[in-house]
């Protein structure tokens, strides 16, 4: 069993980590955690990263959909990939994939991604939480491009 998880501070985690288990109950943390940290060369990762979903694909390796925080209140959804799901992460040049739409229902933050490739429709479907002030909703973003790194 493989588990990717957010770790760090109490209010919002600030790194991504990895653990494995042979029985699905007792997990052993990776000895070189964290496996993914913010890259401050990107404006959308100035504060921290968090909340990930990992999908194994046959053509792109492991995809890591994650939250990039500009600051503690402004979040965007991004993607990275790795051949083994633990090391060598490469961020997509298309990041952020989903970002706040000023004045809209998700005008302050887009976070908590859940993505899947819909083969029949030929597109990615990405559900996420959007927030504007204190109101929070769930939205859907779609992308017809299979390879998120070309």
C-alpha positions as CSV (number, residue, x, y, z in Angstrom):
1,X,0.0,0.0,0.0
2,X,1.2,3.5,-0.9
3,X,0.1,6.7,0.8
4,X,0.9,10.3,0.0
5,X,-0.1,12.8,2.6
6,X,0.2,16.4,3.7
7,X,2.2,17.2,6.8
8,X,3.5,20.2,8.7
9,X,1.7,23.0,10.6
10,X,-1.7,22.7,12.3
11,X,-3.6,25.3,10.4
12,X,-2.6,24.2,6.9
13,X,0.1,21.6,6.2
14,X,3.1,22.8,4.2
15,X,4.8,19.8,2.7
16,X,3.9,16.4,1.1
17,X,5.2,13.2,2.5
18,X,5.1,9.5,1.7
19,X,4.6,6.2,3.5
20,X,4.2,2.5,2.6
21,X,2.6,-0.5,4.3
22,X,2.4,-4.3,3.7
23,X,-0.9,-4.7,5.4
24,X,-2.7,-1.4,4.8
25,X,-2.8,-0.7,8.6
26,X,0.7,-0.1,9.8
27,X,2.6,2.5,7.6
28,X,6.3,3.2,7.6
29,X,7.2,6.8,6.7
30,X,9.7,7.4,3.9
31,X,13.2,8.0,5.4
32,X,13.7,11.1,3.3
33,X,10.4,12.9,3.8
34,X,9.2,15.4,2.8
35,X,9.1,14.2,-0.8
36,X,7.7,17.4,-2.2
37,X,8.1,21.0,-0.9
38,X,7.2,24.5,-2.3
39,X,9.3,26.0,-4.9
40,X,9.5,29.7,-4.2
41,X,10.5,30.5,-7.8
42,X,6.8,30.1,-8.6
43,X,4.5,32.9,-7.4
44,X,1.7,30.3,-6.7
45,X,4.0,28.4,-4.2
46,X,5.4,31.3,-2.1
47,X,3.9,30.1,1.2
48,X,3.4,26.3,1.1
49,X,1.9,23.3,-0.7
50,X,-0.6,20.8,0.5
51,X,-3.6,18.6,-0.2
52,X,-2.6,16.1,-2.8
53,X,-4.1,13.3,-4.9
54,X,-1.8,10.9,-6.7
55,X,-2.8,8.9,-9.9
56,X,-0.6,6.4,-11.6
57,X,-0.8,6.6,-15.4
58,X,0.7,4.4,-18.1
59,X,1.9,7.3,-20.2
60,X,3.0,10.0,-17.7
61,X,4.0,8.1,-14.6
62,X,2.6,9.3,-11.3
63,X,0.7,12.5,-11.4
64,X,0.5,14.6,-8.2
65,X,-2.4,17.0,-8.1
66,X,-1.6,19.5,-5.3
67,X,-2.4,22.9,-3.8
68,X,0.0,25.7,-4.3
69,X,-0.4,28.5,-1.8
70,X,0.7,32.1,-2.7
71,X,-0.2,33.0,0.9
72,X,-2.2,31.3,3.6
73,X,-5.5,32.5,2.0
74,X,-4.8,32.3,-1.8
75,X,-4.6,28.8,-3.2
76,X,-4.3,27.3,-6.7
77,X,-4.3,23.7,-8.1
78,X,-1.2,22.4,-9.7
79,X,0.2,19.2,-11.0
80,X,3.6,17.5,-11.0
81,X,4.8,14.1,-12.2
82,X,7.4,11.4,-11.2
83,X,8.5,8.1,-12.6
84,X,8.3,6.4,-9.2
85,X,5.9,8.5,-7.3
86,X,8.4,9.5,-4.6
87,X,11.5,11.3,-6.2
88,X,12.3,13.3,-9.3
89,X,9.1,15.4,-9.3
90,X,8.7,17.7,-12.3
91,X,6.1,20.5,-12.2
92,X,4.0,21.2,-15.3
93,X,4.8,24.3,-17.2
94,X,1.0,24.7,-17.4
95,X,0.7,25.3,-13.6
96,X,-1.5,26.5,-12.1
97,X,-4.2,24.4,-13.7
98,X,-7.0,26.0,-11.7
99,X,-6.8,29.4,-10.1
100,X,-9.1,31.9,-8.4
101,X,-11.5,33.8,-10.6
102,X,-11.6,37.2,-9.0
103,X,-15.1,38.2,-8.1
104,X,-16.5,34.8,-8.7
105,X,-17.6,32.0,-6.3
106,X,-14.0,30.7,-6.2
107,X,-12.4,34.2,-6.1
108,X,-10.1,33.7,-3.1
109,X,-8.9,30.1,-3.3
110,X,-9.1,26.9,-5.4
111,X,-8.0,23.8,-3.4
112,X,-8.6,20.1,-2.4
113,X,-8.3,18.6,-6.0
114,X,-9.8,15.3,-7.1
115,X,-9.0,14.5,-10.7
116,X,-9.7,11.7,-13.1
117,X,-9.2,11.1,-16.8
118,X,-12.6,10.4,-18.5
119,X,-11.6,8.2,-21.4
120,X,-15.1,8.2,-23.0
121,X,-15.2,12.0,-23.0
122,X,-11.5,12.4,-23.8
123,X,-10.8,14.9,-21.0
124,X,-9.6,15.4,-17.5
125,X,-12.3,16.2,-14.9
126,X,-11.0,18.0,-11.8
127,X,-13.3,18.7,-8.9
128,X,-12.2,21.2,-6.3
129,X,-13.2,23.4,-3.4
130,X,-13.6,27.0,-4.2
131,X,-13.8,29.8,-1.6
132,X,-14.8,33.4,-1.7
133,X,-14.7,35.1,1.7
134,X,-16.4,32.6,4.1
135,X,-18.5,30.8,1.5
136,X,-17.1,27.5,0.1
137,X,-18.4,25.5,-2.8
138,X,-17.4,22.5,-5.0
139,X,-16.6,23.2,-8.7
140,X,-15.5,21.3,-11.8
141,X,-12.8,22.2,-14.2
142,X,-12.2,20.2,-17.4
143,X,-9.2,19.9,-19.8
144,X,-9.2,18.1,-23.1
145,X,-5.4,17.8,-23.2
146,X,-4.4,14.3,-22.0
147,X,-0.7,15.1,-21.4
148,X,-0.6,17.9,-18.9
149,X,3.2,18.4,-19.5
150,X,3.4,19.0,-23.3
